[in-house]
Amino acid sequence: MPGFEVFGEEEKKEILEVLETGVLFRYEFPEQRRGVYKVRSFEENFARYCGVGYAQAVTSGTAALKVALAALGVGPGDEVITQSFTFVATWEAIFDVGAVPVFVEVDETLNMDPKDLEKKITEKTKAIIPVHMMGGPARIEEIVAIATRYGIPVVEDTAQAAGAKLHGKALGSFGTCGTFSFDAVKTMTTGEGGMVITNDEGLWRTMSEYQDHGHDHVQNPGGRGGEGRRFIGFNYRMMELQGAIGLAQLAKLDGMIAAQKRHKSRLKEAAAKIPGVTFRNVLDEAGENATFFAFFLPDGDRAQAVNQVLRAEGCGAIAFAENTWHYYPKWEHLLGGATLAKSGWPFVSHNKQRVIYDPKVLPASAAIMERLLVFQVPITLSEERLGQICAALAKAAVKA
Ligand SMILES: *Cc1c(COP(=O)(O)O)cnc(C)c1O
């Protein structure tokens, strides 16, 4: 599952090239760096890999979401729609630009339900963030069609789906822009890091300036050059060591996905024998990145019974209904409006409650999540461990 499983000589070689110049920074130092621009090269290669015109590297997947929303002009008074099943980072970024997150149901793709999306669009909706959870595509074509009808930009949170495609087109390249994460547990990793891809040159320039305090990079793409700033910015700059690792990891991405697909199909074969089992609706089996294997039991009790057998065999599955990081009713800090700001922001503004989150408002997601069991799919998986998991699934098929 995570790219760190295959760290090797390729990453070391790229890192050494940076250390030999002594320039750890992506901008400036034109003489000392002797033509080495790792972050810029990583951006160019990543854009080419995804089939888009532009890529902007940043410090994390959360920063990528923040930079994308800021560049789209989203701020206080606005609503941004995302889904009930995602990592907390998606809505942290929405709050961080001053907007309010609105949550919609997921369906058996485990991603945004377009029908519920359309119900929740209001005049205040200024962006829609579908998430391609666990490497499988959202119904992105339908979502983009709806968003286009309302004139609302789509930011695809592709943090968990690097290298995945829908009908031959890279996830992250369907919407106005797509964001990626290269954190410790992602399909490809740079330690920490993120990227935004887009075909909109103007949006890309805005992001490039925003993530570097408003410096413009037009006259001199490796440096700053221009004086004067168009707007206030922030610092989300990726450093050269991360760009170096990213280049090596990107070159391995297709191989990592191929290994995961092999492992996933073995797990699926074994799980298929469990009575009543059904599988996640993966819209494009050939295009997904297969970092996770997700299956359903007919109801919550059956899912728990199956997982009990798996756990007893040392092969417990992830039950996202219980996991506190990825599912709406489990985010106690969001539901409770817990914030460090003494004013209560972002839940309270000018002594008035801005928004309250009720854990019971997404029943369709709850009905799906309680039946769901998930295995992470490693890149490197020994025949022994794979055999153990398959045997545990076989045991669940007869015992649970
Ligand atoms: C990991 C993740 C992020 C955030 O990425 P970081 O690089 O850890 O900031 C955002 N969205 C989703 C869906 C993620 O899984």
The ligand as a MOL file (V3000), in Angstrom:
LIG
                    3D

  0  0  0     0  0            999 V3000
M  V30 BEGIN CTAB
M  V30 COUNTS 15 15 0 0 0
M  V30 BEGIN ATOM
M  V30 1 C -3.9640 11.7860 3.3290 0
M  V30 2 C -5.1560 12.5170 2.8700 0
M  V30 3 C -5.1840 13.9260 2.7880 0
M  V30 4 C -4.1260 14.8010 3.3830 0
M  V30 5 O -2.8410 14.5700 2.9940 0
M  V30 6 P -1.5900 15.0040 3.9250 0
M  V30 7 O -0.4680 14.9300 2.9310 0
M  V30 8 O -1.4690 13.9950 5.0100 0
M  V30 9 O -1.8380 16.3660 4.3900 0
M  V30 10 C -6.2950 14.5430 2.2280 0
M  V30 11 N -7.3400 13.8270 1.8070 0
M  V30 12 C -7.3830 12.4770 1.8880 0
M  V30 13 C -8.5740 11.7410 1.3620 0
M  V30 14 C -6.2930 11.7770 2.4300 0
M  V30 15 O -6.3510 10.4520 2.5330 0
M  V30 END ATOM
M  V30 BEGIN BOND
M  V30 1 1 1 2
M  V30 2 1 2 3
M  V30 3 2 2 14
M  V30 4 1 3 4
M  V30 5 2 3 10
M  V30 6 1 4 5
M  V30 7 1 5 6
M  V30 8 2 6 7
M  V30 9 1 6 8
M  V30 10 1 6 9
M  V30 11 1 10 11
M  V30 12 2 11 12
M  V30 13 1 12 13
M  V30 14 1 12 14
M  V30 15 1 14 15
M  V30 END BOND
M  V30 END CTAB
M  END
